[in-house]
């Protein structure tokens, strides 16, 4: 299994969410990059977020964001 461009787009949407507050959502406007709009809709269909255009994270969405941000942190780190 490998990362598809669709999964990468979904991960990029997920990391835009803040882990510090459940009251902070996002809004993806209809004139945004079509790939990001589609990724946001897929996240909604997967029940990771509360609205097709963003909204708030669901419980499973919060878990996904935590893992996505941790993976991004690890991949961006430089060995000393």
N, CA, C and O atoms as a MOPAC input file, in Angstrom:
PM7 MOZYME 1SCF
protein

 N      0.85100 1    -1.18000 1     0.00000 1
 C      0.00000 1     0.00000 1     0.00000 1
 C      0.89500 1     1.24200 1     0.00000 1
 O      1.90300 1     1.29000 1     0.70600 1
 N      0.52500 1     2.22300 1    -0.78100 1
 C      1.29100 1     3.47000 1    -0.82500 1
 C      0.33600 1     4.65900 1    -0.75500 1
 O     -0.87700 1     4.51700 1    -0.91100 1
 N      0.91000 1     5.82400 1    -0.51800 1
 C      0.11400 1     7.04300 1    -0.46000 1
 C     -0.27700 1     7.46500 1    -1.87000 1
 O      0.57500 1     7.59300 1    -2.75000 1
 N     -1.56400 1     7.67600 1    -2.07300 1
 C     -2.04900 1     8.22100 1    -3.33400 1
 C     -2.10000 1     9.73800 1    -3.20100 1
 O     -2.01600 1    10.27600 1    -2.09700 1
 N     -2.23600 1    10.41300 1    -4.31800 1
 C     -2.34400 1    11.87300 1    -4.25200 1
 C     -3.60200 1    12.28400 1    -3.48000 1
 O     -3.61600 1    13.32300 1    -2.82000 1
 N     -4.65700 1    11.46700 1    -3.56400 1
 C     -5.88600 1    11.76900 1    -2.82400 1
 C     -5.65300 1    11.68100 1    -1.31200 1
 O     -6.13900 1    12.52400 1    -0.55800 1
 N     -4.91100 1    10.66200 1    -0.87400 1
 C     -4.61600 1    10.53400 1     0.55800 1
 C     -3.72400 1    11.66600 1     1.04100 1
 O     -3.90700 1    12.17100 1     2.14900 1
 N     -2.77200 1    12.06400 1     0.22900 1
 C     -1.89900 1    13.18800 1     0.59300 1
 C     -2.73300 1    14.46300 1     0.73300 1
 O     -2.52700 1    15.23600 1     1.66800 1
 N     -3.66300 1    14.68500 1    -0.17900 1
 C     -4.54500 1    15.85500 1    -0.07200 1
 C     -5.36100 1    15.80100 1     1.21300 1
 O     -5.53000 1    16.82100 1     1.88100 1
 N     -5.86600 1    14.63000 1     1.56400 1
 C     -6.64200 1    14.48400 1     2.79900 1
 C     -5.76500 1    14.77100 1     4.01500 1
 O     -6.19700 1    15.44800 1     4.94800 1
 N     -4.54300 1    14.26200 1     4.00400 1
 C     -3.62000 1    14.52600 1     5.11800 1
 C     -3.32500 1    16.02700 1     5.22600 1
 O     -3.23200 1    16.57000 1     6.32600 1
 N     -3.18000 1    16.68500 1     4.08100 1
 C     -2.92000 1    18.12500 1     4.10500 1
 C     -4.09500 1    18.90100 1     4.68400 1
 O     -3.89200 1    19.91300 1     5.35500 1
 N     -5.30700 1    18.45000 1     4.44100 1
 C     -6.47100 1    19.08900 1     5.05000 1
 C     -6.46700 1    18.81700 1     6.55400 1
 O     -6.68100 1    19.73000 1     7.35100 1
 N     -6.22800 1    17.58200 1     6.93600 1
 C     -6.25800 1    17.23000 1     8.35700 1
 C     -5.27300 1    18.04400 1     9.18600 1
 O     -5.60600 1    18.48000 1    10.28800 1
 N     -4.06600 1    18.25400 1     8.67100 1
 C     -3.06800 1    18.96800 1     9.47800 1
 C     -3.37700 1    20.45700 1     9.61200 1
 O     -2.69400 1    21.15900 1    10.35800 1
 N     -4.37800 1    20.94300 1     8.91400 1
 C     -4.80200 1    22.34100 1     9.09100 1
 C     -5.62300 1    22.52300 1    10.37300 1
 O     -5.77100 1    23.64200 1    10.86300 1
 N     -6.14900 1    21.43400 1    10.90500 1
 C     -6.93000 1    21.51800 1    12.13400 1
 C     -6.01100 1    21.67500 1    13.33300 1
 O     -4.91600 1    21.11400 1    13.37000 1
 N     -6.46800 1    22.44500 1    14.31400 1
 C     -5.72600 1    22.63700 1    15.54700 1
 C     -6.03300 1    21.49900 1    16.51300 1
 O     -7.18300 1    21.08300 1    16.65500 1
 N     -4.99600 1    21.00500 1    17.17000 1
 C     -5.20100 1    19.99700 1    18.21200 1
 C     -5.47100 1    20.64500 1    19.56200 1
 O     -5.84900 1    19.95900 1    20.51100 1
 N     -5.28400 1    21.95100 1    19.66000 1
 C     -5.38200 1    22.60600 1    20.95300 1
 C     -6.81600 1    22.89800 1    21.39100 1
 O     -7.06100 1    23.11800 1    22.57700 1
 N     -7.76600 1    22.90400 1    20.45700 1
 C     -9.14100 1    23.22100 1    20.83000 1
 C    -10.12800 1    22.53100 1    19.90300 1
 O     -9.98300 1    22.55600 1    18.68100 1
 N    -11.13400 1    21.91600 1    20.51100 1
 C    -12.20600 1    21.30300 1    19.72600 1
 C    -13.13400 1    22.35100 1    19.13800 1
 O    -13.96900 1    22.03500 1    18.29100 1
 N    -12.99500 1    23.60700 1    19.58200 1
 C    -13.87100 1    24.67300 1    19.11600 1
 C    -13.30900 1    25.39700 1    17.89200 1
 O    -13.91100 1    26.34800 1    17.39500 1
 N    -12.15800 1    24.94200 1    17.41400 1
 C    -11.54500 1    25.57500 1    16.24800 1
 C    -11.69800 1    24.64900 1    15.05100 1
 O    -11.06900 1    23.59200 1    14.97900 1
 N    -12.53200 1    25.05700 1    14.12500 1
 C    -12.73400 1    24.28100 1    12.90900 1
 C    -12.06500 1    24.96500 1    11.73600 1
 O    -11.31500 1    25.92700 1    11.90600 1
 N    -12.34100 1    24.46200 1    10.54600 1
 C    -11.84100 1    25.10700 1     9.33400 1
 C    -12.98700 1    25.23500 1     8.34200 1
 O    -14.01100 1    24.56200 1     8.46300 1
 N    -12.80100 1    26.09800 1     7.37100 1
 C    -13.77000 1    26.30100 1     6.29900 1
 C    -12.99700 1    26.26300 1     4.99100 1
 O    -12.08700 1    27.06300 1     4.77700 1
 N    -13.36100 1    25.33100 1     4.11800 1
 C    -12.75000 1    25.24200 1     2.79800 1
 C    -13.75300 1    25.84300 1     1.81900 1
 O    -14.83600 1    25.29500 1     1.61000 1
 N    -13.38900 1    26.95600 1     1.23200 1
 C    -14.29400 1    27.66700 1     0.33500 1
 C    -14.41600 1    26.94800 1    -1.00300 1
 O    -13.49300 1    26.25600 1    -1.43300 1
 N    -15.53200 1    27.11500 1    -1.63900 1
 C    -15.80200 1    26.42200 1    -2.90500 1
 C    -14.83700 1    26.82900 1    -4.01800 1
 O    -14.67300 1    26.08700 1    -4.98600 1
 N    -14.19200 1    27.99900 1    -3.89800 1
 C    -13.23800 1    28.42600 1    -4.92100 1
 C    -11.79300 1    28.03200 1    -4.57800 1
 O    -10.85200 1    28.46400 1    -5.24300 1
 N    -11.62800 1    27.20500 1    -3.53000 1
 C    -10.29600 1    26.69900 1    -3.17500 1
 C     -9.83900 1    25.69000 1    -4.22500 1
 O    -10.60100 1    25.31400 1    -5.11600 1
 N     -8.60800 1    25.26600 1    -4.10900 1
 C     -8.06100 1    24.25100 1    -5.00600 1
 C     -9.03500 1    23.07400 1    -5.07300 1
 O     -9.40800 1    22.52900 1    -4.03400 1
 N     -9.44900 1    22.67700 1    -6.26600 1
 C    -10.42700 1    21.58400 1    -6.40600 1
 C     -9.99700 1    20.28100 1    -5.72800 1
 O    -10.84400 1    19.53000 1    -5.24300 1
 N     -8.69900 1    20.00700 1    -5.69100 1
 C     -8.22800 1    18.79900 1    -5.01800 1
 C     -8.46400 1    18.87800 1    -3.51100 1
 O     -8.78400 1    17.87100 1    -2.87900 1
 N     -8.30800 1    20.06200 1    -2.93800 1
 C     -8.52500 1    20.25000 1    -1.50000 1
 C    -10.01800 1    20.19700 1    -1.18900 1
 O    -10.41800 1    19.62500 1    -0.17500 1
 N    -10.84200 1    20.78500 1    -2.04700 1
 C    -12.29700 1    20.71300 1    -1.87600 1
 C    -12.73600 1    19.25200 1    -1.89400 1
 O    -13.52000 1    18.82800 1    -1.04400 1
 N    -12.23900 1    18.48500 1    -2.85400 1
 C    -12.60100 1    17.06700 1    -2.96000 1
 C    -12.09000 1    16.28200 1    -1.75500 1
 O    -12.79400 1    15.41200 1    -1.24100 1
 N    -10.88300 1    16.57900 1    -1.30300 1
 C    -10.32900 1    15.88800 1    -0.13000 1
 C    -11.17100 1    16.16000 1     1.10500 1
 O    -11.41100 1    15.26000 1     1.90900 1
 N    -11.61600 1    17.39100 1     1.25400 1
 C    -12.44800 1    17.75200 1     2.40400 1
 C    -13.77300 1    17.00400 1     2.36100 1
 O    -14.25800 1    16.53300 1     3.39000 1
 N    -14.34700 1    16.89700 1     1.19600 1
 C    -15.59600 1    16.14500 1     1.05800 1
 C    -15.39100 1    14.66200 1     1.38500 1
 O    -16.25500 1    14.03500 1     1.99700 1
 N    -14.24800 1    14.10400 1     0.97700 1
 C    -13.96800 1    12.69600 1     1.30400 1
 C    -13.80800 1    12.50300 1     2.80100 1
 O    -14.26300 1    11.49900 1     3.35100 1
 N    -13.16500 1    13.45700 1     3.46800 1
 C    -13.02300 1    13.36400 1     4.92600 1
 C    -14.38700 1    13.40100 1     5.60100 1
 O    -14.61300 1    12.70500 1     6.59200 1
 N    -15.28600 1    14.20400 1     5.07200 1
 C    -16.65400 1    14.23700 1     5.59700 1
 C    -17.34100 1    12.88500 1     5.36700 1
 O    -17.98600 1    12.35500 1     6.27100 1
 N    -17.20500 1    12.33800 1     4.17500 1
 C    -17.80800 1    11.04100 1     3.86600 1
 C    -17.25500 1     9.93400 1     4.76900 1
 O    -17.95300 1     8.97000 1     5.08400 1
 N    -15.99700 1    10.08600 1     5.17900 1
 C    -15.35700 1     9.10500 1     6.07100 1
 C    -15.66700 1     9.37700 1     7.54100 1
 O    -15.21300 1     8.65500 1     8.42800 1
 N    -16.45400 1    10.43700 1     7.78400 1
 C    -16.88600 1    10.82900 1     9.11900 1
 C    -15.73500 1    11.29800 1    10.02300 1
 O    -15.76500 1    11.10100 1    11.23800 1
 N    -14.73100 1    11.91400 1     9.41200 1
 C    -13.63100 1    12.48500 1    10.17800 1
 C    -13.88500 1    13.95000 1    10.52400 1
 O    -13.31000 1    14.47300 1    11.47800 1
 N    -14.74600 1    14.61000 1     9.74800 1
 C    -15.11400 1    15.99900 1     9.99700 1
 C    -16.63400 1    16.14000 1     9.91700 1
 O    -17.32400 1    15.26000 1     9.40200 1
 N    -17.14000 1    17.25000 1    10.43000 1
 C    -18.58900 1    17.40300 1    10.58300 1
 C    -19.31900 1    18.03100 1     9.40900 1
 O    -20.54900 1    18.01500 1     9.37400 1
 N    -18.58400 1    18.59000 1     8.44100 1
 C    -19.24400 1    19.24700 1     7.31400 1
 C    -18.46100 1    19.00400 1     6.03300 1
 O    -17.24700 1    18.80100 1     6.06900 1
 N    -19.15600 1    19.02500 1     4.90600 1
 C    -18.49100 1    18.78800 1     3.61600 1
 C    -17.45300 1    19.85100 1     3.29700 1
 O    -16.52700 1    19.59800 1     2.52600 1
 N    -17.59300 1    21.03300 1     3.87600 1
 C    -16.63900 1    22.11400 1     3.62600 1
 C    -15.71700 1    22.36500 1     4.81600 1
 O    -15.11600 1    23.43300 1     4.93300 1
 N    -15.61200 1    21.38100 1     5.68700 1
 C    -14.70800 1    21.50900 1     6.82600 1
 C    -15.41500 1    21.25500 1     8.13300 1
 O    -15.64600 1    20.11000 1     8.52100 1
 N    -15.75700 1    22.33600 1     8.80900 1
 C    -16.42600 1    22.19400 1    10.09000 1
 C    -15.44800 1    21.83800 1    11.18500 1
 O    -14.36700 1    22.41900 1    11.28300 1
 N    -15.83400 1    20.87900 1    12.01000 1
 C    -15.04600 1    20.47600 1    13.16500 1
 C    -14.65700 1    19.01400 1    13.04000 1
 O    -15.22500 1    18.27100 1    12.24000 1
 N    -13.69100 1    18.61700 1    13.83500 1
 C    -13.26700 1    17.22700 1    13.84100 1
 C    -14.23900 1    16.36900 1    14.63800 1
 O    -14.77800 1    16.80600 1    15.65500 1
 N    -14.45600 1    15.16500 1    14.17500 1
 C    -15.18000 1    14.17400 1    14.96600 1
 C    -14.15800 1    13.50800 1    15.88400 1
 O    -12.97000 1    13.82600 1    15.82700 1
 N    -14.60800 1    12.60500 1    16.71200 1
 C    -13.70200 1    11.90300 1    17.61200 1
 C    -12.62000 1    11.16400 1    16.83000 1
 O    -11.43800 1    11.27100 1    17.15500 1
 N    -13.01400 1    10.42500 1    15.81700 1
 C    -12.03800 1     9.69700 1    14.99800 1
 C    -11.17600 1    10.67200 1    14.20100 1
 O    -10.01000 1    10.39100 1    13.92600 1
 N    -11.74200 1    11.80200 1    13.83500 1
 C    -10.97600 1    12.83300 1    13.14100 1
 C     -9.87000 1    13.39500 1    14.00800 1
 O     -8.76800 1    13.65100 1    13.52300 1
 N    -10.15500 1    13.59400 1    15.30900 1
 C     -9.12200 1    14.07000 1    16.23200 1
 C     -7.97000 1    13.07100 1    16.29900 1
 O     -6.80300 1    13.46100 1    16.31200 1
 N     -8.30200 1    11.78600 1    16.34200 1
 C     -7.25400 1    10.75100 1    16.33900 1
 C     -6.43900 1    10.82200 1    15.05400 1
 O     -5.21200 1    10.73500 1    15.08800 1
 N     -7.11700 1    10.98000 1    13.92800 1
 C     -6.43000 1    11.03100 1    12.63700 1
 C     -5.49100 1    12.23400 1    12.57300 1
 O     -4.37100 1    12.11800 1    12.07600 1
 N     -5.93500 1    13.38300 1    13.07100 1
 C     -5.09400 1    14.58000 1    13.06200 1
 C     -3.86000 1    14.36300 1    13.92400 1
 O     -2.75200 1    14.72900 1    13.53400 1
 N     -4.05100 1    13.77600 1    15.08100 1
 C     -2.91300 1    13.52900 1    15.97000 1
 C     -1.87300 1    12.64900 1    15.27200 1
 O     -0.67700 1    12.93800 1    15.32400 1
 N     -2.32400 1    11.58800 1    14.62700 1
 C     -1.39800 1    10.69200 1    13.94700 1
 C     -0.77500 1    11.35400 1    12.71800 1
 O      0.41200 1    11.16400 1    12.45200 1
 N     -1.55400 1    12.12000 1    11.97700 1
 C     -1.03400 1    12.79700 1    10.78600 1
 C      0.03900 1    13.81100 1    11.17200 1
 O      1.08300 1    13.88900 1    10.52400 1
 N     -0.21200 1    14.58100 1    12.21700 1
 C      0.76500 1    15.58100 1    12.64600 1
 C      2.02200 1    14.91100 1    13.19000 1
 O      3.12800 1    15.41000 1    12.98400 1
 N      1.86100 1    13.79800 1    13.87500 1
 C      3.03000 1    13.08100 1    14.39400 1
 C      3.85100 1    12.49500 1    13.24400 1
 O      5.08000 1    12.56500 1    13.27000 1
 N      3.19900 1    11.92900 1    12.25100 1
 C      3.91400 1    11.39700 1    11.08700 1
 C      4.65500 1    12.52400 1    10.36700 1
 O      5.80300 1    12.34900 1     9.96000 1
 N      4.01900 1    13.65600 1    10.21300 1
 C      4.64000 1    14.79700 1     9.55000 1
 C      5.86400 1    15.27600 1    10.35000 1
 O      6.90700 1    15.59000 1     9.77700 1
 N      5.71900 1    15.32500 1    11.66600 1
 C      6.83500 1    15.75000 1    12.53000 1
 C      8.01500 1    14.80100 1    12.37100 1
 O      9.15600 1    15.24100 1    12.23200 1
 N      7.74200 1    13.50500 1    12.39300 1
 C      8.81300 1    12.50600 1    12.27800 1
 C      9.48900 1    12.60600 1    10.91500 1
 O     10.71700 1    12.59100 1    10.82900 1
 N      8.70400 1    12.70800 1     9.86200 1
 C      9.27500 1    12.76000 1     8.51900 1
 C     10.05600 1    14.02800 1     8.24400 1
 O     10.97100 1    14.03000 1     7.42000 1
 N      9.70000 1    15.11900 1     8.93300 1
 C     10.38300 1    16.38700 1     8.71600 1
 C     11.60700 1    16.54400 1     9.61500 1
 O     12.41100 1    17.45200 1     9.40600 1
 N     11.75800 1    15.66800 1    10.61600 1
 C     12.86800 1    15.80700 1    11.54900 1
 C     14.17300 1    15.39900 1    10.88000 1
 O     14.19600 1    14.57300 1     9.96700 1
 N     15.23700 1    15.98800 1    11.35000 1
 C     16.55600 1    15.69200 1    10.80100 1
 C     17.36900 1    14.96900 1    11.87300 1
 O     17.45000 1    15.43700 1    13.00900 1
 N     17.96700 1    13.83900 1    11.52300 1
 C     18.79900 1    13.15200 1    12.51300 1
 C     20.01800 1    13.99900 1    12.87500 1
 O     20.58500 1    14.69800 1    12.03500 1
 N     20.39500 1    13.91700 1    14.12500 1
 C     21.55500 1    14.70800 1    14.57200 1
 C     22.79400 1    13.86900 1    14.62200 1
 O     23.86300 1    14.36700 1    14.97600 1

